[in-house]
Amino acid sequence: MSEFTFKLPDLGEGTVESEIGEWFIKVGDLVSEEDIVATMMTDKAAVELSSPVTGTVLRLAGEPGDVVAVGSALVVYEVDDDVAANAAPEDASEDAPADKAPAAEAAPAASTAERKRVVTSPAVRRRAKGAGIDLSQVPGSGAGGRILGKDFDLYLEARATGSAMRVAGTPSTSVKEIKIIGLRRIIAERMSAAKREIPHFAYVEEIDITELEALRKHLNGSREQSERLTLLPFLGLALIRALREFPQCNVTYDKDRNLLLQYDAVHLGVATQTPDGLKVPVVKHAEIRSLDDLADEIRRVTLAARDNSAKKSELTGSTITITSLGKLGGIASTPVINSPEVAIIGVNRAVERPVVYNGQVAVRLMMNLSSSFDHRFVDGYDAAAMIQRIREMLEHPATIFLRN
């Protein structure tokens, strides 16, 4: 018998280290080649790694939350001598596609039929298979009924105790310790860095979107439900036009080289709440898209972010971001800049209320834009002027579509 070391492969896009998200094996387990052994977390995605060999697990690199450098030992196996002779650690990364790890194989073919019945991650499917549980019996709380890890844990707990659910109103004294790992850790670190390093300048403007809403409803009159327009593509088009006049807001800051990178293209980030936390999928080259094209691409990338099908390239490279809480938008907010960008545009809730309009009191649909700018590189006057320009276009929506 010999030892074989499975080293962490290059997960793409210059990744030099990765965080252990979840182990699916433990010391002493007999693992078959291509079995999923772990989920590794990069800055943008979770990647499942499969075993390159068949063997018994001798050592693991660490616990969930620990960071492992690319090329370092991830799993050490005891294998047959012929396996050790015919396999090399480098095999795991040879001929890897640029946007994913070569070991990030799909779940075994045997689970294909199961995928058609339920929506969940390969990790949950593996746990269910090991426990002999029919996933169609597990209620899912994620988008579209997706079964999350916590749903599976609750199902196991209920089955073990023989109770379907806790009686409503019964107080609980339990305290659950939640380790801050994976995407949540990355979000926490980036938010902290953004607020610590960027002097935020906030600007809130009130906008009368009565005419815009009338146009939106008119355009949606003959559309299928899945193709109906929200306010975001209109705001996106207005922002793109405004950036032609205020290019200093379509900028990223390279702090290592102390350079501002000003873009002709607008790669529009759309802050999206997902079951895993906040993600920012990107609409590339939004400046060349029509209203419908922009709306379709916003739908596509945000859905991909929510169901974890987004590629790494679709979660990076934004030059300016729009964020919206929808019906929960409140009156005003102070969005945190998506570093290394220098501006973020926040959409608040639209409400009808009485205002003075053409000298008369009238009920109008009003909405606030709450935006933040990096005051190191965007002057307050320019920030206010850009938002005022967006306001003009949204209040007179025909001007959004005029060529300048």
Long-range contacts (C-beta under 8 A, 24 or more apart in sequence): 1-78, 1-79, 1-80, 1-81, 2-78, 2-79, 2-80, 2-81, 2-83, 2-84, 3-58, 3-76, 3-77, 3-78, 3-79, 3-84, 4-53, 4-55, 4-76, 4-77, 4-78, 4-79, 4-83, 4-84, 4-87, 4-89, 5-73, 5-75, 5-76, 5-77, 5-89, 6-37, 6-51, 6-52, 6-53, 6-73, 6-74, 6-75, 6-76, 6-77, 6-89, 6-92, 7-71, 7-72, 7-73, 7-74, 7-89, 7-92, 8-40, 8-49, 8-61, 8-68, 8-69, 8-70, 8-71, 8-72, 8-73, 8-74, 9-49, 9-70, 9-92, 9-93, 9-96, 9-101, 9-102, 9-103, 10-70, 10-93, 10-96, 10-101, 11-40, 11-42, 11-47, 11-70, 11-100, 11-101, 12-42, 12-96, 12-97, 12-98, 12-99, 12-100, 12-101, 12-312, 13-42, 13-98, 13-99, 13-312, 13-316, 15-42, 15-43, 15-70, 16-69, 16-70, 17-67, 17-68, 17-69, 17-70, 18-42, 18-47, 18-67, 18-68, 18-70, 19-65, 19-66, 19-67, 19-68, 19-181, 19-182, 19-185, 20-61, 20-62, 20-63, 20-64, 20-65, 20-66, 20-67, 20-68, 20-181, 21-46, 21-64, 21-181, 21-182, 22-64, 22-123, 23-60, 23-64, 24-123, 24-126, 24-127, 25-57, 25-60, 25-75, 26-57, 26-60, 27-57, 27-58, 27-59, 27-60, 28-56, 28-57, 29-56, 29-57, 30-54, 30-55, 30-56, 30-57, 31-55, 31-56, 31-57, 31-77, 34-105, 34-108, 36-105, 36-107, 36-122, 36-123, 36-126, 37-74, 37-75, 38-74, 38-75, 39-123, 40-68, 40-101, 41-181, 41-182, 41-183, 41-186, 42-312, 43-186, 44-312, 44-315, 44-316, 45-308, 45-310, 45-312, 45-315, 46-182, 46-183, 46-276, 46-308, 47-100, 47-101, 47-104, 48-103, 48-104, 48-105, 48-122, 48-123, 49-74, 49-92, 49-101, 49-103, 49-104, 50-103, 50-104, 50-105, 51-75, 51-77, 51-103, 52-87, 52-89, 52-91, 52-92, 52-103, 53-77, 53-79, 53-83, 53-87, 54-79, 54-83, 55-79, 55-80, 55-83, 64-179, 64-181, 65-179, 65-180, 65-181, 65-185, 99-311, 99-312, 99-313, 100-312, 118-145, 118-147, 119-144, 119-145, 119-146, 119-147, 119-307, 120-146, 120-147, 120-148, 120-152, 121-149, 121-308, 123-149, 124-148, 124-149, 124-152, 127-152, 128-152, 131-156, 142-275, 143-274, 143-275, 143-306, 143-307, 144-307, 146-275, 146-307, 148-275, 182-276, 183-276, 183-277, 183-279, 184-276, 184-277, 187-277, 187-278, 190-339, 191-336, 193-339, 194-336, 194-337, 194-338, 194-339, 195-336, 197-255, 197-339, 198-337, 198-339, 198-374, 198-376, 199-374, 199-375, 199-376, 200-334, 200-336, 200-337, 200-372, 200-373, 200-374, 200-375, 201-372, 201-373, 201-374, 201-375, 201-378, 201-380, 201-383, 202-334, 202-370, 202-371, 202-372, 203-370, 203-371, 203-372, 203-373, 203-380, 203-383, 203-384, 203-387, 204-332, 204-368, 204-369, 204-370, 204-371, 205-368, 205-369, 205-371, 205-384, 205-387, 205-388, 205-391, 206-366, 206-367, 206-368, 207-366, 207-367, 207-368, 207-369, 207-391, 207-394, 207-395, 208-355, 208-357, 208-364, 208-365, 208-366, 208-395, 209-350, 209-365, 209-366, 209-367, 209-394, 209-395, 210-364, 210-365, 211-395, 211-396, 211-397, 212-394, 212-395, 212-397, 213-350, 213-365, 215-397, 227-295, 227-296, 229-291, 229-292, 229-295, 230-295, 230-298, 231-324, 231-347, 231-350, 231-367, 232-270, 232-295, 232-298, 232-322, 232-324, 232-347, 233-291, 233-292, 233-294, 233-295, 233-298, 234-291, 234-394, 234-397, 234-400, 235-322, 235-345, 235-347, 235-390, 235-394, 236-268, 236-283, 236-286, 236-294, 236-298, 236-322, 237-291, 237-294, 237-400, 237-401, 238-390, 238-393, 238-394, 238-400, 239-266, 239-268, 239-320, 239-322, 239-345, 239-390, 240-266, 240-268, 240-286, 240-287, 241-389, 241-393, 241-400, 241-404, 242-386, 242-389, 242-390, 242-393, 243-287, 243-320, 243-386, 244-404, 245-386, 245-389, 246-382, 246-385, 246-386, 246-389, 248-342, 248-377, 248-378, 248-382, 249-320, 249-342, 249-343, 249-373, 249-378, 249-382, 249-383, 249-386, 250-319, 250-320, 250-343, 251-319, 251-341, 251-342, 251-343, 251-377, 252-319, 252-340, 252-341, 252-342, 253-339, 253-340, 253-341, 253-342, 253-374, 253-376, 253-377, 254-340, 255-340, 260-342, 260-377, 263-319, 265-319, 266-319, 266-320, 267-317, 267-318, 267-319, 267-320, 268-318, 268-319, 268-320, 268-321, 268-322, 269-318, 269-319, 269-320, 269-321, 269-322, 269-338, 269-341, 270-298, 270-301, 270-302, 270-321, 270-322, 270-323, 271-321, 271-322, 271-323, 271-324, 271-335, 271-338, 271-344, 272-302, 272-305, 272-306, 274-305, 274-306, 274-308, 275-306, 276-308, 279-305, 279-310, 279-315, 280-305, 280-315, 280-318, 280-321, 280-338, 281-305, 281-310, 281-314, 281-315, 282-314, 282-315, 282-316, 282-317, 282-318, 284-317, 291-401, 320-344, 320-345, 321-345, 322-346, 322-347, 323-347, 325-349, 331-368, 332-368, 332-370, 333-370, 334-370, 334-372, 335-370, 335-371, 335-372, 336-372, 337-372, 337-373, 337-374, 341-374, 342-373, 342-374, 342-376, 342-377, 342-378, 343-371, 343-372, 343-373, 343-374, 343-378, 343-383, 344-371, 344-372, 345-369, 345-371, 345-387, 345-390, 346-370, 346-371, 346-372
